[in-house]
Amino acid sequence: MNNRIIYINTDGGISVIIPAPNAELSIEQIAAKDVPPNTEYKIVDVSEIPAEREFRSAWEHVNDKIEINFDKAKEITKKRLREERKSLLAQQDVEFLKAIEMGSDKTEIIKEKKRLRDITKLVDEVTCISELKQLKAEKPKPEPKPEPTPELVPEPFPLPDVGAIPEVETSTELINVIDTAGGAVTQIKVPINRIARID
């Protein structure tokens, strides 16, 4: 059965009656049996019931549909944040006492305790239901820093294979130089390079 019975309860919220899957009574008979006397009710399809249950106490029946009262949702969120911060404040109290004993700096502890005490003030700054759901008393963890990109080292440029390098020996030899004008012969030393060995 995909139908639900809704009615406004004495607290001003919405009560929902869900028929049993194997119910032998009709939806109208179930409403007559379970809805409080002299209370208006409506039979709706299950798709009209909000899937979000966090703000169940803030549901209201407006213009023939169930809506979330934003002001009530804010109060629900403040109550949740107060519960969440209890253990966190207690933990900071312990850290504060440790800092006193050790003579350590208490600046960050004091800042965190103030942040927790003021956490409910953030509720009044939001403008939609999704922002209320994102509020948490626990301090957001810093995002991990990206690992540095390794520096690319260029591969050495391969030298061309030029074969074996010859070993060269240098010596000097005397040679005769003839003066063509006067016919005189002069001896001079001239360096001579010889290949001694090739590996």
C-alpha positions in Angstrom: 0.0 0.0 0.0 1.6 3.3 -1.2 -0.8 5.6 0.7 -0.1 7.4 4.0 -2.4 9.2 6.4 -1.2 12.5 7.7 -2.7 14.8 10.3 -1.6 17.7 12.6 -0.9 16.5 16.1 -1.3 18.4 19.4 2.3 19.7 19.1 1.6 21.4 15.8 3.7 18.9 13.9 2.7 16.3 11.3 1.9 12.7 12.3 2.1 10.0 9.6 0.2 6.7 9.8 1.8 4.0 7.7 -0.6 1.1 7.0 0.8 -2.4 7.5 1.7 -4.1 4.2 -0.8 -6.9 4.8 -3.5 -4.7 6.3 -7.0 -6.1 5.7 -8.7 -2.7 6.3 -9.0 0.0 3.7 -7.0 3.2 4.1 -10.3 5.0 5.0 -11.1 2.4 7.7 -7.5 2.7 9.1 -7.9 6.5 9.3 -11.2 6.2 11.1 -9.6 3.8 13.6 -6.2 5.5 14.2 -6.7 9.2 13.7 -7.6 11.0 17.0 -11.3 12.0 17.2 -12.3 15.3 15.7 -9.0 15.6 13.9 -8.8 16.4 10.2 -6.6 14.1 8.2 -5.5 13.6 4.6 -4.6 10.5 2.6 -1.5 11.1 0.5 0.8 9.1 -1.7 4.1 8.0 -0.1 6.0 10.2 -2.6 4.5 13.3 -0.9 6.3 12.4 2.3 9.7 14.0 2.6 12.6 11.5 2.5 14.6 13.7 4.8 14.1 12.7 8.4 16.6 15.0 10.2 14.0 17.8 10.4 11.0 15.5 11.0 9.8 17.7 13.9 9.8 20.8 11.6 7.3 19.3 9.1 4.2 21.4 8.4 1.2 20.8 6.1 1.1 23.9 3.9 -1.0 24.2 0.6 -1.8 20.5 0.7 1.8 19.4 0.9 4.3 18.7 3.6 7.1 21.4 3.9 9.9 22.0 6.4 9.5 25.0 8.6 12.9 26.7 8.3 12.8 28.4 11.7 12.0 25.1 13.4 14.7 23.4 11.4 17.2 26.0 12.7 16.2 25.3 16.3 16.6 21.6 15.7 20.1 22.2 14.2 21.1 24.3 17.2 20.0 21.6 19.6 22.1 19.0 17.6 25.2 21.2 17.6 24.9 21.7 21.4 24.9 17.9 21.8 27.8 17.5 19.5 30.0 20.1 21.2 29.6 18.7 24.7 32.3 16.0 24.4 34.5 18.4 22.4 34.3 21.1 25.1 35.1 18.5 27.7 38.1 17.4 25.7 39.3 21.0 25.5 38.9 21.4 29.2 41.3 18.5 29.7 43.8 19.9 27.3 43.6 23.3 29.1 44.4 21.7 32.5 47.3 19.8 30.9 48.6 23.1 29.4 48.5 24.7 32.9 50.5 21.9 34.5 53.1 21.9 31.7 53.2 25.7 31.4 52.4 25.4 27.7 50.8 28.0 25.5 47.0 27.9 25.8 46.1 30.2 22.9 44.8 27.6 20.5 42.8 25.9 23.2 41.1 29.1 24.2 40.3 29.8 20.5 38.8 26.4 20.0 36.7 26.7 23.2 35.3 30.0 21.9 34.6 28.5 18.5 32.6 25.7 20.1 30.7 28.1 22.3 29.8 30.3 19.3 29.0 27.4 17.0 25.2 27.9 17.3 25.5 31.4 16.0 26.4 30.0 12.6 22.8 28.7 12.3 21.4 32.2 12.0 23.7 32.9 9.1 22.5 30.1 6.8 19.7 30.5 4.2 18.7 27.0 3.3 18.1 23.5 4.6 21.2 22.0 2.9 23.5 24.5 4.7 21.9 23.6 8.0 22.8 19.9 7.4 26.4 20.8 6.7 27.0 22.5 10.0 29.1 20.4 12.4 30.5 21.1 15.8 33.7 19.2 15.1 36.5 21.3 13.6 36.9 20.6 9.9 40.1 18.7 9.2 42.6 20.4 6.9 42.8 19.1 3.4 46.0 17.1 2.8 48.6 19.1 0.9 49.2 17.8 -2.6 52.4 15.9 -3.0 55.0 18.0 -4.9 55.5 17.1 -8.6 58.9 15.4 -9.0 61.3 17.4 -11.0 61.9 15.9 -14.4 65.6 15.3 -15.1 66.4 15.1 -18.8 68.2 11.9 -19.9 71.7 12.4 -21.0 72.1 12.9 -24.8 73.8 9.9 -26.3 77.0 10.7 -28.0 77.4 9.3 -31.5 79.8 6.3 -31.9 82.8 7.7 -33.7 84.8 4.5 -33.4 88.2 4.1 -31.9 90.3 7.2 -31.2 93.8 6.9 -32.4 96.8 7.6 -30.2 99.1 10.2 -31.7 102.8 10.7 -31.2 104.5 14.0 -32.0 108.2 14.2 -33.0 110.4 16.6 -35.0 112.5 16.0 -38.1 115.1 18.1 -39.9 114.2 19.0 -43.5 116.2 21.0 -46.1 114.9 24.3 -47.3 116.5 25.7 -50.5 116.5 29.4 -51.1 115.5 29.7 -54.7 117.1 33.2 -55.0 120.6 32.5 -53.6 120.7 28.7 -53.7 121.5 28.4 -50.1 120.3 25.3 -48.2 118.9 25.7 -44.7 117.8 23.0 -42.3 114.7 23.5 -40.1 112.9 21.4 -37.6 109.4 20.4 -38.5 106.9 18.7 -36.0 105.6 15.4 -37.4 102.5 13.6 -36.0 102.4 9.8 -36.3 99.6 7.4 -35.3 101.2 5.2 -32.7 98.2 2.9 -31.8 94.5 2.5 -32.4 92.4 0.8 -29.7 
